[in-house]
Amino acid sequence: MNKAELVSAIAKRADVPSSTVDAVLNGLQEELVEAITRGEKVAVSGLLTVERTQRSARTGRNPQTGESIDIPAANTVKVTAGSNLKKAASNVPV
């Protein structure tokens, strides 16, 4: 499902215009970006948690040449599924 399909599905479910849903999703995106920039953790109960984490510097290996390379420390984003998403995933047969 891409963003346009998500906007359409939410608009239909909530019985609101697609433009309103699109504006809300854009606002959510902007707030998430700003919160991660500030180093804040964002938790939407039952759905997901998004937080900035740090990855330590490490030594890696170039898979083509086998040469060792130094990978610098970096900030990254960690997204954790909430209880409702975990329950939905566990109810789907494998």
Distance bins in CASP14 RR format, pairs under 12 A and 6 or more apart:
PFRMAT RR
TARGET T0000
AUTHOR 0000-0000-0000
RMODE 2
METHOD distances of the structure
MODEL  1
1 7 0 0 0 0 0 1 0 0 0 0 0
1 8 0 0 0 0 1 0 0 0 0 0 0
1 9 1 0 0 1 0 0 0 0 0 0 0
1 10 0 0 0 0 0 1 0 0 0 0 0
2 8 0 0 0 0 0 1 0 0 0 0 0
2 9 0 0 0 0 0 1 0 0 0 0 0
2 25 0 0 0 0 0 1 0 0 0 0 0
3 9 0 0 0 0 0 1 0 0 0 0 0
3 10 0 0 0 0 0 1 0 0 0 0 0
3 18 0 0 0 0 0 1 0 0 0 0 0
3 21 0 0 0 0 0 1 0 0 0 0 0
3 22 0 0 0 0 1 0 0 0 0 0 0
3 25 1 0 0 1 0 0 0 0 0 0 0
3 26 0 0 0 0 1 0 0 0 0 0 0
3 28 0 0 0 0 0 1 0 0 0 0 0
3 29 0 0 0 0 1 0 0 0 0 0 0
4 10 0 0 0 0 0 1 0 0 0 0 0
4 11 0 0 0 0 0 1 0 0 0 0 0
4 18 0 0 0 0 1 0 0 0 0 0 0
4 21 0 0 0 0 0 1 0 0 0 0 0
4 22 0 0 0 0 1 0 0 0 0 0 0
4 25 0 0 0 0 0 1 0 0 0 0 0
5 11 0 0 0 0 0 1 0 0 0 0 0
5 12 0 0 0 0 0 1 0 0 0 0 0
5 18 0 0 0 0 0 1 0 0 0 0 0
5 21 0 0 0 0 0 1 0 0 0 0 0
5 25 0 0 0 0 0 1 0 0 0 0 0
6 12 0 0 0 0 0 1 0 0 0 0 0
6 13 0 0 0 0 0 1 0 0 0 0 0
6 18 0 0 0 0 0 1 0 0 0 0 0
6 21 0 0 0 0 1 0 0 0 0 0 0
6 22 0 0 0 0 1 0 0 0 0 0 0
6 24 0 0 0 0 0 1 0 0 0 0 0
6 25 1 0 0 1 0 0 0 0 0 0 0
6 28 0 0 0 0 0 1 0 0 0 0 0
7 13 0 0 0 0 0 1 0 0 0 0 0
7 14 0 0 0 0 0 1 0 0 0 0 0
7 16 0 0 0 0 0 1 0 0 0 0 0
7 17 0 0 0 0 0 1 0 0 0 0 0
7 18 1 0 1 0 0 0 0 0 0 0 0
7 19 0 0 0 0 1 0 0 0 0 0 0
7 20 0 0 0 0 1 0 0 0 0 0 0
7 21 1 0 1 0 0 0 0 0 0 0 0
7 22 1 0 1 0 0 0 0 0 0 0 0
7 23 0 0 0 0 1 0 0 0 0 0 0
7 24 0 0 0 0 1 0 0 0 0 0 0
7 25 1 0 0 1 0 0 0 0 0 0 0
7 26 0 0 0 0 1 0 0 0 0 0 0
7 28 0 0 0 0 0 1 0 0 0 0 0
8 14 0 0 0 0 0 1 0 0 0 0 0
8 16 0 0 0 0 0 1 0 0 0 0 0
8 17 0 0 0 0 0 1 0 0 0 0 0
8 18 1 0 0 1 0 0 0 0 0 0 0
8 19 0 0 0 0 0 1 0 0 0 0 0
8 21 0 0 0 0 1 0 0 0 0 0 0
8 22 0 0 0 0 1 0 0 0 0 0 0
8 25 0 0 0 0 0 1 0 0 0 0 0
9 16 0 0 0 0 0 1 0 0 0 0 0
9 18 0 0 0 0 1 0 0 0 0 0 0
9 21 0 0 0 0 1 0 0 0 0 0 0
9 25 0 0 0 0 0 1 0 0 0 0 0
10 16 0 0 0 0 1 0 0 0 0 0 0
10 17 0 0 0 0 0 1 0 0 0 0 0
10 18 0 0 0 0 1 0 0 0 0 0 0
10 19 0 0 0 0 0 1 0 0 0 0 0
10 20 0 0 0 0 1 0 0 0 0 0 0
10 21 1 0 1 0 0 0 0 0 0 0 0
10 22 0 0 0 0 1 0 0 0 0 0 0
10 23 0 0 0 0 0 1 0 0 0 0 0
10 24 0 0 0 0 1 0 0 0 0 0 0
10 25 0 0 0 0 1 0 0 0 0 0 0
10 28 0 0 0 0 0 1 0 0 0 0 0
11 17 1 0 0 1 0 0 0 0 0 0 0
11 18 1 0 1 0 0 0 0 0 0 0 0
11 19 0 0 0 0 1 0 0 0 0 0 0
11 20 1 0 0 1 0 0 0 0 0 0 0
11 21 1 0 1 0 0 0 0 0 0 0 0
11 22 0 0 0 0 1 0 0 0 0 0 0
11 23 0 0 0 0 0 1 0 0 0 0 0
11 24 0 0 0 0 0 1 0 0 0 0 0
11 25 0 0 0 0 0 1 0 0 0 0 0
12 18 0 0 0 0 1 0 0 0 0 0 0
12 21 0 0 0 0 1 0 0 0 0 0 0
13 21 0 0 0 0 1 0 0 0 0 0 0
14 20 0 0 0 0 1 0 0 0 0 0 0
14 21 1 0 0 1 0 0 0 0 0 0 0
14 24 0 0 0 0 1 0 0 0 0 0 0
15 21 0 0 0 0 0 1 0 0 0 0 0
16 22 0 0 0 0 0 1 0 0 0 0 0
16 23 0 0 0 0 0 1 0 0 0 0 0
16 24 0 0 0 0 1 0 0 0 0 0 0
17 23 0 0 0 0 1 0 0 0 0 0 0
17 24 0 0 0 0 0 1 0 0 0 0 0
18 24 0 0 0 0 0 1 0 0 0 0 0
18 25 0 0 0 0 0 1 0 0 0 0 0
19 25 0 0 0 0 0 1 0 0 0 0 0
19 26 0 0 0 0 0 1 0 0 0 0 0
20 26 0 0 0 0 0 1 0 0 0 0 0
20 27 0 0 0 0 0 1 0 0 0 0 0
21 27 0 0 0 0 0 1 0 0 0 0 0
21 28 0 0 0 0 0 1 0 0 0 0 0
22 28 0 0 0 0 0 1 0 0 0 0 0
22 29 0 0 0 0 0 1 0 0 0 0 0
23 29 0 0 0 0 0 1 0 0 0 0 0
23 30 0 0 0 0 0 1 0 0 0 0 0
24 30 0 0 0 0 0 1 0 0 0 0 0
24 31 0 0 0 0 0 1 0 0 0 0 0
25 31 0 0 0 0 0 1 0 0 0 0 0
25 32 0 0 0 0 0 1 0 0 0 0 0
26 32 0 0 0 0 0 1 0 0 0 0 0
26 33 0 0 0 0 0 1 0 0 0 0 0
27 33 0 0 0 0 1 0 0 0 0 0 0
27 34 0 0 0 0 1 0 0 0 0 0 0
27 35 0 0 0 0 0 1 0 0 0 0 0
28 34 0 0 0 0 0 1 0 0 0 0 0
28 35 0 0 0 0 0 1 0 0 0 0 0
28 42 0 0 0 0 1 0 0 0 0 0 0
28 44 0 0 0 0 1 0 0 0 0 0 0
28 47 0 0 0 0 0 1 0 0 0 0 0
28 48 0 0 0 0 0 1 0 0 0 0 0
28 50 0 0 0 0 0 1 0 0 0 0 0
29 35 0 0 0 0 0 1 0 0 0 0 0
29 36 0 0 0 0 0 1 0 0 0 0 0
29 42 0 0 0 0 0 1 0 0 0 0 0
29 50 0 0 0 0 0 1 0 0 0 0 0
30 36 0 0 0 0 0 1 0 0 0 0 0
30 37 0 0 0 0 0 1 0 0 0 0 0
31 37 0 0 0 0 0 1 0 0 0 0 0
31 38 0 0 0 0 0 1 0 0 0 0 0
31 40 0 0 0 0 1 0 0 0 0 0 0
31 42 1 0 0 1 0 0 0 0 0 0 0
31 44 0 0 0 0 0 1 0 0 0 0 0
31 50 0 0 0 0 0 1 0 0 0 0 0
32 38 0 0 0 0 0 1 0 0 0 0 0
32 39 0 0 0 0 0 1 0 0 0 0 0
32 40 0 0 0 0 1 0 0 0 0 0 0
32 41 0 0 0 0 0 1 0 0 0 0 0
32 42 1 0 1 0 0 0 0 0 0 0 0
32 43 0 0 0 0 0 1 0 0 0 0 0
32 44 0 0 0 0 1 0 0 0 0 0 0
32 48 0 0 0 0 0 1 0 0 0 0 0
32 49 0 0 0 0 0 1 0 0 0 0 0
32 50 1 0 0 1 0 0 0 0 0 0 0
32 51 0 0 0 0 0 1 0 0 0 0 0
32 52 0 0 0 0 0 1 0 0 0 0 0
32 77 0 0 0 0 1 0 0 0 0 0 0
32 79 0 0 0 0 1 0 0 0 0 0 0
33 39 0 0 0 0 0 1 0 0 0 0 0
33 40 0 0 0 0 0 1 0 0 0 0 0
33 42 0 0 0 0 0 1 0 0 0 0 0
33 50 0 0 0 0 0 1 0 0 0 0 0
33 52 0 0 0 0 0 1 0 0 0 0 0
33 77 0 0 0 0 1 0 0 0 0 0 0
34 40 0 0 0 0 1 0 0 0 0 0 0
34 42 0 0 0 0 1 0 0 0 0 0 0
34 50 0 0 0 0 0 1 0 0 0 0 0
34 52 0 0 0 0 0 1 0 0 0 0 0
35 41 1 0 0 1 0 0 0 0 0 0 0
35 42 1 0 1 0 0 0 0 0 0 0 0
35 43 0 0 0 0 0 1 0 0 0 0 0
35 44 0 0 0 0 0 1 0 0 0 0 0
35 49 0 0 0 0 0 1 0 0 0 0 0
35 50 1 0 0 1 0 0 0 0 0 0 0
35 51 0 0 0 0 1 0 0 0 0 0 0
35 52 0 0 0 0 1 0 0 0 0 0 0
35 77 0 0 0 0 0 1 0 0 0 0 0
36 42 1 0 0 1 0 0 0 0 0 0 0
36 49 0 0 0 0 0 1 0 0 0 0 0
36 50 1 0 0 1 0 0 0 0 0 0 0
36 51 1 0 0 1 0 0 0 0 0 0 0
36 52 1 0 1 0 0 0 0 0 0 0 0
36 53 0 0 0 0 0 1 0 0 0 0 0
36 75 0 0 0 0 1 0 0 0 0 0 0
36 76 0 0 0 0 1 0 0 0 0 0 0
36 77 1 0 0 1 0 0 0 0 0 0 0
36 78 0 0 0 0 1 0 0 0 0 0 0
36 79 0 0 0 0 0 1 0 0 0 0 0
37 52 0 0 0 0 1 0 0 0 0 0 0
37 75 0 0 0 0 1 0 0 0 0 0 0
37 77 0 0 0 0 0 1 0 0 0 0 0
38 51 0 0 0 0 0 1 0 0 0 0 0
38 52 0 0 0 0 1 0 0 0 0 0 0
39 50 0 0 0 0 0 1 0 0 0 0 0
39 51 1 0 0 1 0 0 0 0 0 0 0
39 52 1 0 1 0 0 0 0 0 0 0 0
39 53 0 0 0 0 1 0 0 0 0 0 0
39 54 0 0 0 0 0 1 0 0 0 0 0
39 75 0 0 0 0 1 0 0 0 0 0 0
39 77 0 0 0 0 0 1 0 0 0 0 0
39 78 0 0 0 0 0 1 0 0 0 0 0
40 49 0 0 0 0 0 1 0 0 0 0 0
40 50 0 0 0 0 1 0 0 0 0 0 0
40 51 1 0 0 1 0 0 0 0 0 0 0
40 52 0 0 0 0 1 0 0 0 0 0 0
41 48 0 0 0 0 0 1 0 0 0 0 0
41 49 1 0 0 1 0 0 0 0 0 0 0
41 50 1 0 0 1 0 0 0 0 0 0 0
41 51 1 0 1 0 0 0 0 0 0 0 0
41 52 0 0 0 0 1 0 0 0 0 0 0
41 53 0 0 0 0 1 0 0 0 0 0 0
41 77 0 0 0 0 0 1 0 0 0 0 0
41 78 0 0 0 0 1 0 0 0 0 0 0
41 79 0 0 0 0 0 1 0 0 0 0 0
41 80 0 0 0 0 1 0 0 0 0 0 0
42 48 0 0 0 0 1 0 0 0 0 0 0
42 49 1 0 0 1 0 0 0 0 0 0 0
42 50 1 0 1 0 0 0 0 0 0 0 0
42 51 1 0 0 1 0 0 0 0 0 0 0
42 52 0 0 0 0 1 0 0 0 0 0 0
42 77 0 0 0 0 0 1 0 0 0 0 0
42 78 0 0 0 0 0 1 0 0 0 0 0
42 79 0 0 0 0 1 0 0 0 0 0 0
42 80 0 0 0 0 0 1 0 0 0 0 0
43 49 1 0 1 0 0 0 0 0 0 0 0
43 50 1 0 0 1 0 0 0 0 0 0 0
43 51 0 0 0 0 1 0 0 0 0 0 0
43 78 0 0 0 0 0 1 0 0 0 0 0
43 79 0 0 0 0 0 1 0 0 0 0 0
43 80 0 0 0 0 1 0 0 0 0 0 0
43 81 0 0 0 0 0 1 0 0 0 0 0
43 82 0 0 0 0 1 0 0 0 0 0 0
43 83 0 0 0 0 0 1 0 0 0 0 0
44 50 0 0 0 0 1 0 0 0 0 0 0
44 79 0 0 0 0 0 1 0 0 0 0 0
44 80 0 0 0 0 0 1 0 0 0 0 0
44 81 0 0 0 0 0 1 0 0 0 0 0
44 82 0 0 0 0 1 0 0 0 0 0 0
44 83 0 0 0 0 0 1 0 0 0 0 0
44 84 0 0 0 0 1 0 0 0 0 0 0
44 85 0 0 0 0 0 1 0 0 0 0 0
45 82 0 0 0 0 1 0 0 0 0 0 0
45 83 0 0 0 0 1 0 0 0 0 0 0
45 84 0 0 0 0 1 0 0 0 0 0 0
45 85 0 0 0 0 0 1 0 0 0 0 0
46 80 0 0 0 0 0 1 0 0 0 0 0
46 81 0 0 0 0 1 0 0 0 0 0 0
46 82 1 0 1 0 0 0 0 0 0 0 0
46 83 1 0 1 0 0 0 0 0 0 0 0
46 84 1 0 1 0 0 0 0 0 0 0 0
46 85 1 0 0 1 0 0 0 0 0 0 0
46 86 0 0 0 0 1 0 0 0 0 0 0
46 87 0 0 0 0 1 0 0 0 0 0 0
46 88 0 0 0 0 0 1 0 0 0 0 0
47 79 0 0 0 0 0 1 0 0 0 0 0
47 80 0 0 0 0 0 1 0 0 0 0 0
47 81 0 0 0 0 1 0 0 0 0 0 0
47 82 1 0 1 0 0 0 0 0 0 0 0
47 83 0 0 0 0 1 0 0 0 0 0 0
47 84 1 0 0 1 0 0 0 0 0 0 0
47 85 1 0 0 1 0 0 0 0 0 0 0
47 86 0 0 0 0 0 1 0 0 0 0 0
47 87 0 0 0 0 0 1 0 0 0 0 0
47 88 0 0 0 0 0 1 0 0 0 0 0
48 77 0 0 0 0 0 1 0 0 0 0 0
48 78 0 0 0 0 0 1 0 0 0 0 0
48 79 1 0 1 0 0 0 0 0 0 0 0
48 80 1 0 0 1 0 0 0 0 0 0 0
48 81 1 0 1 0 0 0 0 0 0 0 0
48 82 1 0 1 0 0 0 0 0 0 0 0
48 83 0 0 0 0 0 1 0 0 0 0 0
48 84 0 0 0 0 1 0 0 0 0 0 0
48 85 1 0 0 1 0 0 0 0 0 0 0
48 86 0 0 0 0 0 1 0 0 0 0 0
49 77 0 0 0 0 0 1 0 0 0 0 0
49 78 0 0 0 0 1 0 0 0 0 0 0
49 79 1 0 0 1 0 0 0 0 0 0 0
49 80 1 0 1 0 0 0 0 0 0 0 0
49 81 0 0 0 0 1 0 0 0 0 0 0
49 82 1 0 0 1 0 0 0 0 0 0 0
49 83 0 0 0 0 0 1 0 0 0 0 0
49 85 0 0 0 0 0 1 0 0 0 0 0
49 86 0 0 0 0 0 1 0 0 0 0 0
50 76 0 0 0 0 0 1 0 0 0 0 0
50 77 1 0 0 1 0 0 0 0 0 0 0
50 78 1 0 0 1 0 0 0 0 0 0 0
50 79 1 0 1 0 0 0 0 0 0 0 0
50 80 1 0 0 1 0 0 0 0 0 0 0
50 81 0 0 0 0 0 1 0 0 0 0 0
50 82 0 0 0 0 0 1 0 0 0 0 0
51 75 0 0 0 0 0 1 0 0 0 0 0
51 76 0 0 0 0 1 0 0 0 0 0 0
51 77 1 0 0 1 0 0 0 0 0 0 0
51 78 1 0 1 0 0 0 0 0 0 0 0
51 79 0 0 0 0 1 0 0 0 0 0 0
51 80 1 0 0 1 0 0 0 0 0 0 0
52 74 0 0 0 0 0 1 0 0 0 0 0
52 75 1 0 1 0 0 0 0 0 0 0 0
52 76 1 0 0 1 0 0 0 0 0 0 0
52 77 1 0 0 1 0 0 0 0 0 0 0
52 78 1 0 0 1 0 0 0 0 0 0 0
52 79 0 0 0 0 0 1 0 0 0 0 0
53 73 0 0 0 0 0 1 0 0 0 0 0
53 74 0 0 0 0 1 0 0 0 0 0 0
53 75 1 0 0 1 0 0 0 0 0 0 0
53 76 1 0 1 0 0 0 0 0 0 0 0
53 77 1 0 0 1 0 0 0 0 0 0 0
53 78 1 0 1 0 0 0 0 0 0 0 0
53 79 0 0 0 0 0 1 0 0 0 0 0
53 80 0 0 0 0 0 1 0 0 0 0 0
54 72 0 0 0 0 0 1 0 0 0 0 0
54 73 1 0 0 1 0 0 0 0 0 0 0
54 74 1 0 0 1 0 0 0 0 0 0 0
54 75 1 0 1 0 0 0 0 0 0 0 0
54 76 1 0 0 1 0 0 0 0 0 0 0
54 77 0 0 0 0 0 1 0 0 0 0 0
54 78 0 0 0 0 0 1 0 0 0 0 0
55 71 0 0 0 0 1 0 0 0 0 0 0
55 72 0 0 0 0 1 0 0 0 0 0 0
55 73 1 0 0 1 0 0 0 0 0 0 0
55 74 1 0 1 0 0 0 0 0 0 0 0
55 75 1 0 0 1 0 0 0 0 0 0 0
55 76 1 0 1 0 0 0 0 0 0 0 0
55 77 0 0 0 0 0 1 0 0 0 0 0
55 78 0 0 0 0 0 1 0 0 0 0 0
56 70 0 0 0 0 0 1 0 0 0 0 0
56 71 0 0 0 0 1 0 0 0 0 0 0
56 72 0 0 0 0 1 0 0 0 0 0 0
56 73 1 0 1 0 0 0 0 0 0 0 0
56 74 0 0 0 0 1 0 0 0 0 0 0
56 75 0 0 0 0 0 1 0 0 0 0 0
56 76 0 0 0 0 0 1 0 0 0 0 0
57 69 0 0 0 0 0 1 0 0 0 0 0
57 70 1 0 0 1 0 0 0 0 0 0 0
57 71 1 0 0 1 0 0 0 0 0 0 0
57 72 1 0 1 0 0 0 0 0 0 0 0
57 73 1 0 1 0 0 0 0 0 0 0 0
57 74 0 0 0 0 1 0 0 0 0 0 0
58 68 0 0 0 0 0 1 0 0 0 0 0
58 69 0 0 0 0 1 0 0 0 0 0 0
58 70 1 0 0 1 0 0 0 0 0 0 0
58 71 1 0 1 0 0 0 0 0 0 0 0
58 72 0 0 0 0 1 0 0 0 0 0 0
58 73 0 0 0 0 1 0 0 0 0 0 0
58 74 0 0 0 0 0 1 0 0 0 0 0
59 66 0 0 0 0 0 1 0 0 0 0 0
59 67 0 0 0 0 0 1 0 0 0 0 0
59 68 1 0 1 0 0 0 0 0 0 0 0
59 69 1 0 0 1 0 0 0 0 0 0 0
59 70 1 0 0 1 0 0 0 0 0 0 0
59 71 1 0 0 1 0 0 0 0 0 0 0
59 72 0 0 0 0 0 1 0 0 0 0 0
60 66 0 0 0 0 1 0 0 0 0 0 0
60 67 0 0 0 0 1 0 0 0 0 0 0
60 68 1 0 0 1 0 0 0 0 0 0 0
60 69 1 0 1 0 0 0 0 0 0 0 0
60 70 1 0 0 1 0 0 0 0 0 0 0
60 71 1 0 1 0 0 0 0 0 0 0 0
60 72 0 0 0 0 0 1 0 0 0 0 0
61 67 1 0 0 1 0 0 0 0 0 0 0
61 68 1 0 1 0 0 0 0 0 0 0 0
61 69 1 0 0 1 0 0 0 0 0 0 0
61 70 0 0 0 0 0 1 0 0 0 0 0
61 71 0 0 0 0 1 0 0 0 0 0 0
62 68 1 0 0 1 0 0 0 0 0 0 0
62 69 1 0 1 0 0 0 0 0 0 0 0
62 70 0 0 0 0 0 1 0 0 0 0 0
62 71 0 0 0 0 0 1 0 0 0 0 0
63 69 0 0 0 0 0 1 0 0 0 0 0
79 85 0 0 0 0 0 1 0 0 0 0 0
80 86 0 0 0 0 1 0 0 0 0 0 0
81 87 0 0 0 0 1 0 0 0 0 0 0
81 88 0 0 0 0 1 0 0 0 0 0 0
81 89 1 0 0 1 0 0 0 0 0 0 0
81 90 0 0 0 0 0 1 0 0 0 0 0
82 88 0 0 0 0 1 0 0 0 0 0 0
82 89 0 0 0 0 0 1 0 0 0 0 0
82 90 0 0 0 0 0 1 0 0 0 0 0
83 89 0 0 0 0 0 1 0 0 0 0 0
83 90 0 0 0 0 0 1 0 0 0 0 0
84 90 0 0 0 0 0 1 0 0 0 0 0
84 91 0 0 0 0 0 1 0 0 0 0 0
85 91 0 0 0 0 0 1 0 0 0 0 0
85 92 0 0 0 0 0 1 0 0 0 0 0
86 92 0 0 0 0 0 1 0 0 0 0 0
END
